[in-house]
Amino acid sequence: PIWKSESDMTIKHHWTIWLVLVILAGSLQFSFALDETSLPGEFKLTILHTNDLHGHLLPFDYGACKNVGGAARRAGLIQSIKEKSDCPVLVMEAGDVFNRGPLGQEYFGEPDFAVMNALGCDVMTIGNNEFKGDRGFAGQQALRARLQQAEFPIVCANIIEKGSGNPLVAPYTILDVQGLKIGIIGLLAPRVAEYPEAEGLVISDTIETAREIVPKLAKQVDVVIALTHIGYNLDLQLAAELPEIDVIIGGDSHTWTFRPTSGKKGSRINPLIVHAGEWGAYLSRLDLVFSPTEDNNYDVRHFRHQLIPLDNKTPELSAINQVLEPYLKPLITPLGTLDQPIPAQQMAKWTAEAIRSVTGADIGAHSESGIESGLPGGQVTRLDVLKVYPYYNFVVTVELTGKQLLDFIAEVKPAVAGLGQIHPDEMYILAAEDYLVDSWEEGKQIKIKNTYGRVSEVVMNYLKSVKSSKVEKQE
C-alpha cells in the first residue's frame, strides 16, 4: 500500500491509514470548491458512485473499523442525498460489482443486480471480476445473465464479440438530464483479454478505443464522462490524451481519492478523476457546475468532492433489506457450534486444520490473504462461513517429499496445521488451496492428487462433522 503522491492525496487501502482517515472524515471532508457565483446558463449535477464492491452487500469489518458498508446503508444515503438535492443526481457503478463477498459463491451476482435495480442505478461499466471464474464458477455465463437482469444501461466500449464483431454491450449511453446531454463511455482493463473466461471476445486496447470513440461522442453531447475500470494510472493517461473528457469516474485499482485529481487549462478544469476505494466502505459524491462555452459546449467550472463513510450511524433503507431477504434466508442454516469465537487473525491456521482433517492429509495449509473475517462463538451458520472466504478457491491435495514440503512452506509462507518433524526423503500429503499449489508448483511437475470442494464448503463439512468444536489457542 502506497501514497500515490503528495500532490493529489490519492491513497490505496491500508488498514491503519484507513482508520485514521475514517476518523478524519468525521470532522473533515476532503472537498474543494471554486468560486460558486452563478453565471447564466450554468448547470448543476451530482454524481454518486462506488467501485470494486466485490459482493459486499452486507456490513463488514474493515481492519480495525467495525460494522461498515452494506447495500442498505448505501441506498439509504443515496435516497437522502436525492431528497435534499436541488439538482439532478446520477448514480454510477464503476465495475467489479460481484464475485467475492458472502453471497457471490451462491448467487453469482444476482442479488447485487437486484439491489442496483432497486436503488436506481443510472449506469454501470463492466469490471474484470465480472468475468472471473474458477472450477465450478460460471464466469462469462454469469456475466451474461446479469446483463439480462440489469434494468439500467451497462456500457463498455472495448469488449467485442469475435463472431459478429458487435460490442458485448453498448460502448456508451447518452443521458438527457434536464436538457443537458451527457455522454458516458465505459472502458475495461485490457488484461481481461488474457482471462480464459473471455473466450469468444476481443478486449481491445483501452486508450486506442477511447481515441476512436470519445472525439465522436463529444460532438454529440454537452458533457463527456468516462466510467472506467482500468485503474488510477491508466485513468491518468486517459485524461492526458483525451481532453474532450470532462470527468473520469474510475475503479479497478481500489484507490481512495480523498482529493480528486484535476488539471487546469485556462478556465477549464481538465478532467476530474475520482475513485471510491473498495467494498462500498465509502460513497463518492461529486458535485459539479458546468458553464456554457463559446462553441456551444459545457466545461466544468467548479466542483466539490467527498468520500462519505458508510458506518453504523448511516440510516439503512429497509426496502433493500427486503430485496436481500430471500437470498439470505437459505443461508441461515446451522452447521455446528464453536465453544468460542475465532478471530480473523487466527482463521488461516484454524482453516488449515479443518481442511487437513476433512481430507485426511498429513498437513494443511491456508493463506492469510484468503481470510476476510473470523467466526462467531456458539452456533455457526452457512452465511457465517461464507463471510470468511471471499475467493472461489478449492481444496486440493498433493503428494510431496519432505524437502518439497519444506520448500513450499518457505516460499509460500502459509499458515499450517499438523506440522511436526519433517524428514526430507519421506512422502507427505498436503491439503491446501488450489491457487497456492498452482502458483508454487509451476515447472516442478507436481500433480494434484485429489480436488475437493470450495474452501468454504470443506469448512462447512468440517463444522458439521465435529458438531461442537473446542477451539484451541492459536499461536
SULWOVEN-V13720 format. One record per backbone hydrogen bond with DSSP energy under -0.5 kcal/mol. NH is the residue of the N-H (numbers start at 1). CO is the residue of the C=O. Records with the same first field share a line. If there is no record, write none. Layout:
NH->CO ; CO
//
This chain:
4->10
5->10
9->5
10->5
11->256
12->2
13->254
18->14
19->15
20->16
21->17
22->18
23->19
24->20
25->21
26->22 ; 23
27->24
28->24
30->28
31->29
42->39
43->290
45->288
46->88
47->286
48->90
49->284
50->92
52->95
54->96
55->97
56->53
57->55
60->68
62->65
63->61
65->62
66->64
68->60
69->310
70->56
71->57
72->57
74->70
75->71
76->72
77->73
78->74
79->75
80->76
81->77
82->78
83->79
84->80
85->81
88->44
90->46
92->48 ; 90
93->123
94->50
103->55
104->101
105->101
106->103
107->103
108->104
110->107
113->109
114->110
115->111
116->112
117->113
118->114
119->115
120->116
121->116
122->91
123->91
124->153
125->93
126->155
130->127
131->128
132->128
137->134
141->138
142->139
143->139
144->140
145->141
146->142
147->143
148->144
149->145
150->146
153->122
155->124
156->170
157->186
159->156
160->202
161->166
162->200
165->161
168->159
170->154
173->184
175->173 ; 182
177->175 ; 180
178->176
180->177
181->179
182->175 ; 180
183->181 ; 223
184->173
185->183 ; 225
186->171
187->227
189->229
192->189
193->190
194->191
195->192
198->195
199->196
201->198
202->160
203->201
204->158 ; 202
209->205
210->206
211->207
212->208
213->209
214->210
217->213
218->214
219->215
220->217
221->217
222->181
223->181
225->183
226->247
227->185 ; 225
228->226 ; 249
229->187
230->251
231->251
235->231
236->232
237->233
238->234
239->235
240->236
241->237
242->238
245->242
246->224
247->224
248->272
249->226 ; 247
250->248 ; 274
256->11
257->255 ; 275
258->9 ; 256
261->273
263->270
265->268
266->264
268->265
269->300
270->263 ; 268
271->245
272->246
273->261
274->248
277->255
279->52
281->278
283->308
284->49
285->306
286->47
287->285 ; 304
288->45 ; 286
289->302
290->43
291->299
293->297
296->293
298->222
299->291
301->289 ; 299
302->289
304->287
306->285
308->283 ; 306
309->307
310->281
311->309
314->311
315->313
317->72
318->316
320->317
321->317
322->318
323->319
324->320
325->321
326->322
327->324
328->324
329->325
330->326
331->328
332->328 ; 329
333->331
334->332
335->380
336->380
337->467
338->378
339->469
342->375
343->341
346->343
347->343 ; 344
348->344
350->346
351->347
352->348
353->349
354->350
355->351
356->352
357->353
358->354
359->355
360->356
361->356
362->429
363->429
364->417
365->431
366->415
370->367
371->368
372->388
375->342
378->338
380->336
382->333
383->331
385->381
386->382
387->383
388->384 ; 385
389->385
390->388
393->391
395->453
396->432
397->450
398->430
399->447
400->398 ; 428
402->423 ; 426
403->424
405->401
406->402
407->403
408->404
409->405
410->406
411->407
412->408
413->408 ; 409
415->366
417->364
420->418
424->422
426->423
428->400
430->398 ; 428
431->363
432->396
434->394
436->433
437->433
438->434
439->435
440->436
441->437
442->438
444->441
445->441
446->441
447->445
449->397
450->397
452->395
455->393
458->454
459->455
460->456
461->457
462->458
463->459
464->460
465->461
466->462
467->463
468->466
469->337
470->468
471->469
472->470
//
